[in-house]
Each structure stands twice: as structure tokens, then as C-alpha cells.
Amino acid sequence: MLSEEDRRLLKLISEDCRLGPEELSVQTGLSPEYITKRIREWEQEKVIVGYQPMINWDRTGDQKVSALIEVKVLPQRGYGFDKIAKRLQKYPEIKALFLMSGGYDLSVLIEGKTMQDVALFVAEKLASLEHVQSTATHFVLRRYKQDGIE
């Protein structure tokens, strides 16, 4: 279990991973040595799995098209949905993959250069996979908020 101080530290790191131990120390009251040690432990334990900036591609002139795809899958005996999920997560176009409850099984977030690229990915790589029963593609028209950032 995490202490309240550790939770606060992780929250600050998740909001701005550029903050160093000294800056985090000022905000949390924890020592820089403790912070450095905890971050190292969390990285080894895979509590912290990476550091990534959020890029607003619309402002770079290098726009991307995103789509959320609902996927209905026939689960495999002994594997459930895990086997197809492991296969899907290898595609670089797929940015996020979730097992869902409700009307469909997997939620897939993909990115492409154009809507046609996304449509081709769905038709040629996703929908054609064994055990995929159906897909429904929803293109992202505008992002208002992502990862807590407006």
C-alpha cells in the first residue's frame, strides 16, 4: 500500500515528469534522497512505466487522425481475450487497447496519417483477424481534454 505522501508524489510526477527531486521535495516536504530512492524503486517495480510528453500535433502541421474502434471478439478457450489482445498490441498504429464490459469486448485507439489509413488498417489488419466478429469505427473529430489536460 502507498502512503499518502507517496500518492501525492506519484500524482505530481504524473502531472509533470520533468520535475526533479529538489522541486518535488519543495512541493511534498519529502527529502530529495527519499524521492530519488522511491522513483528508482517504482521504475523497477513497473509502478512508473515511462515518461512521455503530450504533443499537440495540430500545432505542428503534422496532424494525425485518431479513431476509437469497438471490437467484438469470440473469446478463445483457455485464453479468453488475452491471446487476441497480445496480437493486437504489437501493431504500432494501436496507441491504447482496453478490455471492456458492455456491448463490445475491446476498445482500440489508433492513429494514422489520414482517415483512409485508419480505414485500411481496420479493414486489412483488424477486421480480418480470426476471432474478430465485428468492428465499429468512431473517428475523433476534436480533443477537448486528454489525460486531465484541456
C-alpha positions as CSV (number, residue, x, y, z in Angstrom):
1,M,0.0,0.0,0.0
2,L,1.1,3.5,-0.7
3,S,1.3,6.2,1.9
4,E,-0.5,9.5,1.4
5,E,2.9,11.2,0.8
6,D,3.8,8.6,-1.9
7,R,0.4,9.1,-3.6
8,R,0.9,12.8,-3.7
9,L,4.4,12.3,-5.1
10,L,3.2,10.0,-7.8
11,K,0.4,12.5,-8.7
12,L,2.9,15.3,-9.1
13,I,5.2,13.1,-11.2
14,S,2.2,12.1,-13.4
15,E,1.3,15.8,-13.9
16,D,4.8,16.9,-14.8
17,C,7.5,14.3,-15.2
18,R,10.2,17.0,-15.8
19,L,10.2,18.0,-12.1
20,G,13.4,17.0,-10.4
21,P,13.8,15.6,-6.8
22,E,14.6,19.1,-5.4
23,E,11.4,20.6,-6.9
24,L,9.3,17.6,-5.8
25,S,10.8,18.0,-2.3
26,V,9.7,21.6,-2.1
27,Q,6.1,20.6,-3.1
28,T,5.9,17.5,-0.9
29,G,8.1,18.1,2.1
30,L,9.9,14.8,1.4
31,S,13.7,14.7,1.1
32,P,15.3,14.7,-2.3
33,E,17.1,11.4,-1.3
34,Y,13.8,9.7,-0.4
35,I,12.2,10.9,-3.7
36,T,15.1,9.6,-5.8
37,K,15.0,6.3,-4.0
38,R,11.2,5.9,-4.4
39,I,11.3,6.8,-8.1
40,R,14.0,4.2,-8.7
41,E,12.0,1.6,-6.8
42,W,8.8,2.5,-8.7
43,E,10.6,2.2,-12.0
44,Q,12.0,-1.2,-11.1
45,E,8.6,-2.4,-9.8
46,K,6.9,-1.0,-13.0
47,V,4.7,1.4,-11.0
48,I,6.3,4.0,-13.2
49,V,6.4,2.5,-16.7
50,G,7.5,5.5,-18.7
51,Y,7.8,9.3,-19.2
52,Q,6.1,10.9,-22.1
53,P,5.2,14.4,-23.1
54,M,1.8,15.2,-24.5
55,I,2.2,16.8,-28.0
56,N,-0.5,18.9,-29.6
57,W,0.1,17.7,-33.2
58,D,-2.4,20.2,-34.6
59,R,0.1,23.0,-33.8
60,T,3.0,21.3,-35.6
61,G,1.5,21.0,-39.0
62,D,1.9,17.2,-38.7
63,Q,-1.7,16.3,-38.0
64,K,-2.8,12.8,-37.1
65,V,-6.2,11.1,-37.3
66,S,-7.3,9.2,-34.3
67,A,-10.1,6.7,-34.1
68,L,-11.8,4.7,-31.4
69,I,-12.7,1.2,-32.6
70,E,-15.2,-1.1,-30.8
71,V,-14.3,-4.7,-31.5
72,K,-16.4,-7.7,-30.8
73,V,-14.3,-10.9,-30.4
74,L,-15.0,-14.6,-30.0
75,P,-13.0,-15.4,-26.9
76,Q,-10.7,-18.4,-27.2
77,R,-11.0,-21.4,-24.8
78,G,-8.3,-21.2,-22.1
79,Y,-7.2,-17.7,-23.2
80,G,-10.3,-15.6,-23.1
81,F,-9.4,-12.3,-24.8
82,D,-5.8,-12.2,-23.8
83,K,-4.4,-14.0,-26.9
84,I,-6.0,-11.6,-29.4
85,A,-5.1,-8.6,-27.2
86,K,-1.4,-9.7,-27.2
87,R,-1.6,-10.0,-31.0
88,L,-3.2,-6.5,-31.4
89,Q,-0.8,-4.7,-29.1
90,K,2.1,-5.4,-31.4
91,Y,0.7,-3.1,-34.1
92,P,2.4,0.3,-33.9
93,E,-0.8,2.1,-35.1
94,I,-2.6,1.0,-31.9
95,K,-2.0,3.5,-29.1
96,A,-4.3,2.0,-26.5
97,L,-6.1,-1.2,-26.1
98,F,-8.7,-2.0,-23.4
99,L,-10.9,-5.0,-22.4
100,M,-14.4,-3.5,-21.9
101,S,-17.7,-4.5,-20.3
102,G,-20.9,-3.9,-22.2
103,G,-21.8,-4.1,-25.8
104,Y,-18.4,-4.9,-27.2
105,D,-15.2,-6.6,-25.9
106,L,-12.2,-4.5,-26.9
107,S,-11.7,-0.7,-27.3
108,V,-8.9,0.2,-29.6
109,L,-7.4,3.7,-30.0
110,I,-5.4,4.0,-33.2
111,E,-3.7,6.8,-35.1
112,G,-3.0,7.2,-38.8
113,K,-2.0,10.0,-41.1
114,T,-5.3,10.1,-42.9
115,M,-8.8,8.7,-42.4
116,Q,-8.1,6.3,-45.3
117,D,-5.0,5.0,-43.5
118,V,-7.2,4.2,-40.4
119,A,-9.9,2.6,-42.6
120,L,-7.3,0.4,-44.4
121,F,-5.9,-0.7,-41.0
122,V,-9.3,-1.7,-39.8
123,A,-10.3,-3.5,-43.0
124,E,-6.9,-5.2,-43.7
125,K,-5.4,-5.8,-40.3
126,L,-8.1,-5.7,-37.6
127,A,-11.4,-6.9,-39.0
128,S,-9.7,-9.7,-41.0
129,L,-8.2,-11.3,-37.8
130,E,-9.5,-14.7,-36.8
131,H,-11.9,-14.5,-33.8
132,V,-12.8,-10.8,-34.6
133,Q,-16.6,-10.8,-35.2
134,S,-17.2,-7.1,-35.9
135,T,-15.8,-3.6,-35.6
136,A,-17.3,-0.2,-35.3
137,T,-15.0,2.8,-36.0
138,H,-15.5,6.2,-34.5
139,F,-13.2,9.0,-35.7
140,V,-12.1,11.6,-33.2
141,L,-13.1,15.0,-34.6
142,R,-11.8,17.2,-31.8
143,R,-10.0,16.7,-28.5
144,Y,-11.3,18.8,-25.7
145,K,-9.4,17.1,-22.8
146,Q,-6.9,14.3,-22.7
147,D,-5.1,12.8,-19.7
148,G,-6.6,15.6,-17.5
149,I,-5.3,18.4,-19.7
150,E,-7.7,20.7,-21.5
